[in-house]
């Protein structure tokens, strides 16, 4: 098991990555206002407005698709959303490198968390406006049997984060996806550096657990 190292270096790389891409995106939006219509932001408000409009009627299967992937701006928004998902999952992979307890990184798992947000982004843009398509997708997934074993329980967190980033990018809420990615990276790095839960020594933990210093078992 690898011991926790310096926190400053991974924090510096992760922070520089987020600052560079956020600053670049804001600069593009400021200099080219027309790009704002294609940028995957504000999607949650669009979903809320659409839900209010259709609250009294059953939605057709393809009505929403005409406003998303089938619209003229749909392919461009899909490309930008997928690219944004990749940008946000990269620092998550760095955190996996840094905090992994394994001596050797499993490449297949790393490739999975890198590609999964892109796949989820595309699927979300297809089904987000259609209940019928969402249920159809659930049926298709249920018909396929997946066999995948995670080496560490903590690896499941990376799968959930990748799905969360993909969902945020897919509904056009790239800002929410950014918060998910950044919060996960910073929290994981801090907990890794503190070695939280590794031992139960110290006045605070001894008082909470009611264990004597040096006691191994209850």
Rosetta silent file (secondary structure, phi, psi, omega in degrees, C-alpha in Angstrom):
SEQUENCE: XXXXXXXXXXXXXXXXXXXXXXXXXXXXXXXXXXXXXXXXXXXXXXXXXXXXXXXXXXXXXXXXXXXXXXXXXXXXXXXXXXXXXXXXXXXXXXXXXXXXXXXXXXXXXXXXXXXXXXXXXXXXXXXXXXXXXXXXXXXXXXXXXXXXXXXXXXXXXXXXXXXXXXXXXXXXXXXXXXXXXXXXXXXXXXXXXXXXXXXXXXXXXXXXXXXXXXXXXX
SCORE:     score description
SCORE:     0.000 S_00000001
   1 L     0.000  130.868 -178.004    0.000    0.000    0.000 S_00000001
   2 L   -80.349  134.283 -179.520    1.371    3.376   -1.004 S_00000001
   3 L   -77.797  155.167  179.347    1.651    5.970    1.767 S_00000001
   4 L   -68.040  134.661  179.971    0.068    9.390    1.431 S_00000001
   5 L  -106.867 -153.582 -178.725    2.425   11.956   -0.004 S_00000001
   6 L   -68.775  140.587 -179.777    2.384   15.695   -0.469 S_00000001
   7 H   -89.369  -22.835 -172.425   -1.014   17.257   -1.075 S_00000001
   8 H   -67.345  -40.343 -176.439    0.227   20.454   -2.711 S_00000001
   9 H   -65.165  -53.096  178.101    1.419   18.957   -5.998 S_00000001
  10 H   -63.755  -35.580  177.386   -1.809   17.127   -6.977 S_00000001
  11 H   -63.737  -39.630 -179.923   -3.907   20.059   -5.742 S_00000001
  12 H   -64.545  -44.170  179.370   -1.854   22.459   -7.858 S_00000001
  13 H   -64.257  -45.948 -178.735   -2.272   20.353  -11.013 S_00000001
  14 H   -64.372  -45.014 -179.712   -6.001   19.847  -10.495 S_00000001
  15 H   -64.095  -42.245  179.556   -6.639   23.508   -9.681 S_00000001
  16 H   -62.547  -36.799  179.385   -4.602   24.710  -12.656 S_00000001
  17 H   -63.800  -48.801 -179.463   -6.589   22.400  -14.941 S_00000001
  18 H   -64.629  -45.340 -177.795   -9.962   23.712  -13.771 S_00000001
  19 H   -62.241  -42.253 -178.194   -8.895   27.362  -13.784 S_00000001
  20 H   -63.496  -46.835 -177.034   -7.422   27.117  -17.288 S_00000001
  21 H   -72.932  -38.553  177.713  -10.495   25.508  -18.865 S_00000001
  22 H   -65.963  -43.333  178.571  -13.050   27.662  -17.025 S_00000001
  23 H   -63.666  -40.399  178.214  -11.146   30.816  -17.922 S_00000001
  24 H   -64.336  -41.194  179.077  -10.859   29.667  -21.535 S_00000001
  25 H   -65.392  -42.097  178.918  -14.591   28.908  -21.755 S_00000001
  26 H   -65.329  -37.122  178.996  -15.519   32.297  -20.263 S_00000001
  27 H   -66.416  -40.716  178.476  -13.163   34.070  -22.667 S_00000001
  28 H   -64.393  -43.772  179.299  -14.718   32.301  -25.677 S_00000001
  29 H   -65.551  -32.039 -179.755  -18.239   33.167  -24.528 S_00000001
  30 H   -74.186  -39.796 -177.747  -17.217   36.778  -23.967 S_00000001
  31 H   -85.044  -25.531 -179.033  -15.578   37.258  -27.362 S_00000001
  32 L  -128.347   81.141 -177.100  -18.041   35.141  -29.351 S_00000001
  33 H   -59.709  -27.053 -179.456  -21.558   35.630  -27.909 S_00000001
  34 H   -65.160  -21.251 -179.498  -23.077   33.536  -30.698 S_00000001
  35 H   -71.690  -20.023 -176.362  -21.412   30.430  -29.267 S_00000001
  36 H   -58.358  -33.484 -179.316  -23.582   30.714  -26.156 S_00000001
  37 H   -67.392  -23.651 -179.478  -26.533   29.127  -27.987 S_00000001
  38 L   -98.304  -10.617 -173.722  -24.436   25.993  -28.606 S_00000001
  39 L   -78.254  134.690 -176.089  -22.768   25.861  -25.208 S_00000001
  40 L   -78.629   66.681  175.530  -24.119   23.132  -22.874 S_00000001
  41 L  -131.468  157.747  179.623  -25.164   25.388  -19.987 S_00000001
  42 L    77.095   14.096 -175.967  -28.557   26.309  -18.572 S_00000001
  43 H   -67.863  -32.139 -179.553  -30.005   22.905  -19.325 S_00000001
  44 H   -65.020  -39.522  177.301  -31.705   22.520  -15.948 S_00000001
  45 H   -65.387  -38.213  177.553  -33.745   25.682  -16.535 S_00000001
  46 H   -63.527  -40.428  178.289  -34.745   24.407  -19.974 S_00000001
  47 H   -65.208  -39.349  179.257  -35.927   21.133  -18.463 S_00000001
  48 H   -65.212  -41.993  178.501  -37.946   22.982  -15.830 S_00000001
  49 H   -65.397  -40.044  179.614  -39.624   25.170  -18.460 S_00000001
  50 H   -66.125  -39.167  178.848  -40.378   22.151  -20.644 S_00000001
  51 H   -65.070  -36.597  178.389  -41.856   20.262  -17.700 S_00000001
  52 H   -67.277  -36.404 -179.845  -44.105   23.232  -16.892 S_00000001
  53 H   -69.611  -33.009 -173.804  -45.352   23.383  -20.486 S_00000001
  54 L  -106.780   19.128 -176.643  -46.160   19.653  -20.605 S_00000001
  55 L   -68.471  -20.813 -177.051  -47.501   19.216  -17.088 S_00000001
  56 L  -108.306    4.887 -178.215  -51.049   18.732  -18.356 S_00000001
  57 L  -140.695  154.397  177.424  -50.409   16.533  -21.385 S_00000001
  58 L   -79.265  130.829 -174.637  -48.634   13.292  -22.216 S_00000001
  59 L   -76.161  135.779  171.803  -45.419   13.975  -24.064 S_00000001
  60 L   -67.154  158.702 -174.799  -44.911   12.538  -27.569 S_00000001
  61 L   -65.433  -41.302 -171.179  -41.843   10.355  -27.991 S_00000001
  62 L  -108.472    9.005  179.610  -39.952   12.586  -30.397 S_00000001
  63 L   -62.448  -46.084 -179.163  -41.181   16.065  -29.456 S_00000001
  64 L   -69.809  -31.922 -179.356  -38.195   16.728  -27.248 S_00000001
  65 H   -62.954  -30.193  178.808  -35.744   15.222  -29.694 S_00000001
  66 H   -65.429  -21.824  179.685  -36.663   17.911  -32.196 S_00000001
  67 H   -96.597   -6.984 -176.522  -35.309   20.431  -29.700 S_00000001
  68 L  -118.958 -100.914 -172.353  -32.141   18.523  -28.859 S_00000001
  69 L   -71.220  -23.905 -179.349  -30.195   16.040  -30.991 S_00000001
  70 L   -89.835   -4.907  177.924  -32.446   16.395  -34.069 S_00000001
  71 L   -79.015  169.693 -179.701  -32.219   20.200  -34.145 S_00000001
  72 L   -66.146  -30.690 -179.835  -29.672   22.038  -36.261 S_00000001
  73 L   -89.461   -6.761 -175.685  -27.684   22.913  -33.153 S_00000001
  74 H   -57.949  -52.020 -179.334  -28.000   19.408  -31.674 S_00000001
  75 H   -59.963  -38.585  179.775  -24.836   17.812  -33.114 S_00000001
  76 H   -66.878  -42.630  178.554  -22.706   20.817  -32.138 S_00000001
  77 H   -64.214  -36.321  177.925  -24.110   20.823  -28.600 S_00000001
  78 H   -65.333  -41.983  179.174  -23.462   17.087  -28.366 S_00000001
  79 H   -63.757  -45.790 -179.848  -19.838   17.544  -29.455 S_00000001
  80 H   -65.886  -39.417  179.257  -19.267   20.380  -26.961 S_00000001
  81 H   -66.003  -41.649  178.945  -20.987   18.471  -24.165 S_00000001
  82 H   -65.702  -41.011  177.866  -18.917   15.344  -24.854 S_00000001
  83 H   -64.681  -40.663  177.529  -15.711   17.378  -24.967 S_00000001
  84 H   -62.915  -37.494  177.898  -16.664   19.063  -21.699 S_00000001
  85 H   -64.050  -40.039  177.907  -17.273   15.670  -20.095 S_00000001
  86 H   -64.413  -43.151  179.383  -13.803   14.525  -21.154 S_00000001
  87 H   -59.443  -40.201 -175.910  -12.236   17.698  -19.755 S_00000001
  88 H   -78.520  -22.539 -179.647  -13.966   17.183  -16.403 S_00000001
  89 H   -86.524  -18.507 -179.167  -13.089   13.489  -16.080 S_00000001
  90 H   -59.709  -50.863  177.927   -9.349   14.031  -16.697 S_00000001
  91 H   -63.508  -27.922  175.301   -8.598   15.431  -13.201 S_00000001
  92 H   -63.220  -39.551  177.190  -10.672   12.606  -11.730 S_00000001
  93 H   -66.627  -34.977  175.775   -8.298   10.152  -13.404 S_00000001
  94 H   -62.670  -41.059  178.168   -5.355   12.073  -11.918 S_00000001
  95 H   -63.643  -37.189  177.272   -6.869   11.663   -8.476 S_00000001
  96 H   -63.425  -42.694  176.045   -7.215    7.948   -9.161 S_00000001
  97 H   -57.694  -45.433 -171.747   -3.511    7.780  -10.035 S_00000001
  98 H   -71.710  -42.041 -171.569   -2.571    9.646   -6.883 S_00000001
  99 H   -99.480   -1.607 -177.946   -4.761    7.911   -4.325 S_00000001
 100 L   -62.095  137.326  179.766   -4.846    4.362   -5.694 S_00000001
 101 L   -91.349   -5.250 -179.383   -3.807    1.761   -3.152 S_00000001
 102 L   -85.227  147.595  177.161   -2.837   -0.750   -5.825 S_00000001
 103 L   -71.019  -27.775 -178.522    0.766   -1.153   -6.938 S_00000001
 104 L  -128.810  128.731 -179.640   -0.382   -1.416  -10.552 S_00000001
 105 L   -74.546  134.915  177.118   -3.150    0.637  -12.147 S_00000001
 106 L   -83.251  111.309 -173.893   -5.811   -1.384  -13.958 S_00000001
 107 H   -64.292  -37.856 -178.609   -5.914    0.095  -17.439 S_00000001
 108 H   -63.221  -38.915  178.583   -9.337   -1.282  -18.338 S_00000001
 109 H   -67.782  -41.605  179.424  -10.931    0.406  -15.327 S_00000001
 110 H   -63.461  -42.279  177.337   -9.213    3.698  -16.102 S_00000001
 111 H   -63.835  -33.569  178.471  -10.393    3.553  -19.712 S_00000001
 112 H   -64.200  -47.877 -178.122  -13.906    2.848  -18.463 S_00000001
 113 H   -71.619  -19.581  177.430  -14.102    5.949  -16.266 S_00000001
 114 H   -79.677  -37.726 -175.898  -12.630    8.039  -19.100 S_00000001
 115 H   -91.051  -27.597 -175.983  -15.121    6.931  -21.768 S_00000001
 116 H   -55.229  -43.398  178.912  -18.197    6.419  -19.581 S_00000001
 117 H   -60.677  -35.307  179.431  -19.048   10.158  -19.266 S_00000001
 118 H   -66.682  -43.331  179.309  -19.051   10.537  -23.060 S_00000001
 119 H   -64.100  -45.366 -179.975  -21.406    7.578  -23.488 S_00000001
 120 H   -63.961  -36.795  177.895  -23.721    8.814  -20.733 S_00000001
 121 H   -59.296  -49.270  179.828  -23.711   12.299  -22.272 S_00000001
 122 H   -63.400  -43.473 -179.964  -24.932   10.995  -25.620 S_00000001
 123 H   -64.340  -40.661 -178.511  -27.561    8.727  -24.082 S_00000001
 124 H   -64.124  -40.124  178.963  -28.836   11.509  -21.830 S_00000001
 125 H   -65.140  -26.924  179.288  -29.282   13.912  -24.733 S_00000001
 126 H   -78.141  -42.911 -170.393  -31.396   11.277  -26.514 S_00000001
 127 H   -99.986   -4.646 -170.142  -33.685   10.280  -23.643 S_00000001
 128 L   -64.527  -27.669 -178.047  -33.881   13.447  -21.527 S_00000001
 129 L   -99.482    0.711 -171.961  -37.119   14.706  -23.135 S_00000001
 130 L  -132.007  116.575  175.686  -38.876   11.358  -23.558 S_00000001
 131 H   -66.645  -39.290 -179.082  -40.238    9.086  -20.847 S_00000001
 132 H   -61.168  -43.928  179.027  -40.934    6.395  -23.437 S_00000001
 133 H   -67.056  -36.240  179.182  -37.321    6.358  -24.637 S_00000001
 134 H   -63.098  -44.445  177.655  -36.048    6.307  -21.057 S_00000001
 135 H   -67.170  -36.490  177.449  -38.106    3.200  -20.239 S_00000001
 136 H   -62.825  -42.702  178.957  -37.036    1.576  -23.494 S_00000001
 137 H   -63.479  -40.874  178.569  -33.392    2.186  -22.627 S_00000001
 138 H   -61.199  -39.667  178.018  -33.919    0.702  -19.160 S_00000001
 139 H   -66.012  -39.656  179.033  -35.381   -2.424  -20.734 S_00000001
 140 H   -65.076  -43.949 -179.889  -32.470   -2.787  -23.140 S_00000001
 141 H   -65.115  -38.211  179.953  -29.899   -2.392  -20.345 S_00000001
 142 H   -66.272  -24.759 -179.628  -31.762   -4.903  -18.170 S_00000001
 143 L   -78.864  -12.776 -179.433  -31.556   -7.450  -20.980 S_00000001
 144 L  -103.266  131.721 -179.193  -27.754   -7.261  -20.977 S_00000001
 145 L   -99.453  120.563 -179.441  -25.855   -8.974  -18.184 S_00000001
 146 L  -101.004  137.072  175.804  -22.735   -7.157  -17.050 S_00000001
 147 L  -125.858  105.062 -178.336  -19.966   -8.941  -15.167 S_00000001
 148 L  -147.145  125.245 -178.352  -17.436   -6.556  -13.700 S_00000001
 149 L  -110.598  127.871  178.706  -15.635   -6.839  -10.375 S_00000001
 150 L   -87.637  136.442 -179.104  -14.085   -3.813   -8.699 S_00000001
 151 L   -70.323  -36.480 -179.074  -10.768   -4.349   -6.963 S_00000001
 152 L  -126.192  142.403  175.987  -11.467   -1.749   -4.289 S_00000001
 153 L   -57.762  -31.666 -179.235  -14.802   -0.563   -2.852 S_00000001
 154 L   -67.961  -19.165  179.254  -13.641    3.010   -3.424 S_00000001
 155 H   -64.229  -25.725  179.306  -13.488    2.328   -7.178 S_00000001
 156 H   -63.159  -29.449  179.303  -17.288    2.456   -7.258 S_00000001
 157 H   -62.299  -38.281 -178.468  -17.097    6.165   -6.453 S_00000001
 158 H   -67.878  -33.512  176.109  -15.274    6.834   -9.713 S_00000001
 159 H   -65.187  -45.476 -179.581  -18.013    5.052  -11.663 S_00000001
 160 H   -65.170  -39.266  178.763  -20.686    7.173   -9.985 S_00000001
 161 H   -65.670  -41.758  178.227  -18.732   10.384  -10.561 S_00000001
 162 H   -61.112  -41.295  177.727  -18.243    9.514  -14.236 S_00000001
 163 H   -66.118  -41.605  178.999  -21.999    8.912  -14.572 S_00000001
 164 H   -62.343  -41.357  177.602  -22.768   12.164  -12.750 S_00000001
 165 H   -64.343  -43.300  178.687  -20.487   14.156  -15.043 S_00000001
 166 H   -63.088  -41.130  178.208  -22.060   12.538  -18.096 S_00000001
 167 H   -64.148  -44.134  179.247  -25.581   13.284  -16.864 S_00000001
 168 H   -61.912  -45.034  178.922  -24.709   16.910  -16.138 S_00000001
 169 H   -67.606  -36.174 -177.326  -23.123   17.407  -19.537 S_00000001
 170 H   -67.680  -35.366  179.201  -25.945   15.556  -21.287 S_00000001
 171 L   -87.404    4.178  179.212  -28.723   17.772  -19.892 S_00000001
 172 L    81.376   23.538  178.630  -26.717   20.900  -20.705 S_00000001
 173 L  -113.304   64.554 -177.176  -25.687   21.602  -17.114 S_00000001
 174 H   -66.011  -27.594  176.587  -21.932   21.668  -17.564 S_00000001
 175 H   -64.934  -41.724  176.805  -21.600   23.975  -14.564 S_00000001
 176 H   -64.137  -41.933  177.946  -23.174   21.347  -12.311 S_00000001
 177 H   -61.765  -36.196  177.698  -20.877   18.707  -13.803 S_00000001
 178 H   -65.031  -41.977  178.184  -17.900   20.953  -13.042 S_00000001
 179 H   -63.372  -42.548  178.259  -18.947   21.265   -9.402 S_00000001
 180 H   -60.009  -48.278 -178.219  -19.355   17.482   -9.142 S_00000001
 181 H   -63.389  -48.117 -176.763  -15.918   16.857  -10.645 S_00000001
 182 H   -66.906  -43.471 -179.792  -14.089   19.507   -8.602 S_00000001
 183 H   -61.627  -42.826  178.854  -15.773   18.616   -5.307 S_00000001
 184 H   -62.753  -45.616 -178.076  -14.951   14.945   -5.745 S_00000001
 185 H   -61.887  -49.649 -177.524  -11.311   15.641   -6.616 S_00000001
 186 H   -66.572  -43.965 -179.527  -10.653   18.004   -3.724 S_00000001
 187 H   -63.492  -42.726 -179.332  -12.525   15.922   -1.145 S_00000001
 188 H   -65.397  -41.601  178.931  -10.801   12.705   -2.215 S_00000001
 189 H   -64.564  -41.966 -179.402   -7.337   14.286   -2.132 S_00000001
 190 H   -66.236  -44.865  179.608   -7.869   15.798    1.311 S_00000001
 191 H   -64.326  -38.393  177.668   -9.220   12.545    2.784 S_00000001
 192 H   -62.944  -43.563 -178.229   -6.335   10.634    1.184 S_00000001
 193 H   -69.241  -36.155 -179.856   -3.740   13.009    2.635 S_00000001
 194 H   -75.739  -14.555 -175.421   -5.301   12.969    6.097 S_00000001
 195 L    53.944   45.358 -175.161   -5.450    9.150    6.015 S_00000001
 196 L   -63.829  127.843  179.036   -8.887    9.549    7.538 S_00000001
 197 L    84.959    1.720 -178.449  -10.106    6.403    9.279 S_00000001
 198 L   -70.915  -40.830  178.963   -6.778    4.598    9.059 S_00000001
 199 L  -131.555  164.535  178.000   -6.292    4.524   12.839 S_00000001
 200 L  -114.314   29.116  178.493   -8.420    5.239   15.890 S_00000001
 201 L   -89.942  165.132 -178.740   -5.700    6.911   17.900 S_00000001
 202 L   104.796  151.427 -176.789   -5.822   10.456   19.214 S_00000001
 203 H   -59.211  -42.675 -175.309   -7.965   12.098   21.909 S_00000001
 204 H   -65.333  -53.257 -178.160  -10.901   12.905   19.613 S_00000001
 205 H   -68.525  -33.431  177.497  -11.311    9.468   18.022 S_00000001
 206 H   -64.051  -39.438  178.811  -10.559    7.690   21.311 S_00000001
 207 H   -69.147  -41.115 -179.171  -13.362    9.638   22.989 S_00000001
 208 H   -66.145  -45.618 -175.707  -15.806    9.008   20.152 S_00000001
 209 H   -87.280  -11.272 -179.851  -15.161    5.283   19.871 S_00000001
 210 L    58.884   42.028  178.513  -14.610    4.774   23.631 S_00000001
 211 L  -113.639  145.416  177.292  -11.528    2.737   22.949 S_00000001
 212 L   -76.175  145.417  177.996   -8.340    2.727   24.979 S_00000001
 213 L   -56.074  131.844  178.989   -5.183    3.908   23.168 S_00000001
 214 L    88.164   -2.921 -179.977   -3.455    0.959   21.530 S_00000001
 215 L   -77.205  129.842 -175.884   -6.533   -1.272   21.642 S_00000001
 216 L   -90.585  -38.620 -176.142   -6.809   -3.305   18.427 S_00000001
 217 L  -130.592  158.650  176.008  -10.240   -4.905   18.793 S_00000001
 218 L   -73.977    0.000    0.000  -13.455   -4.247   20.609 S_00000001
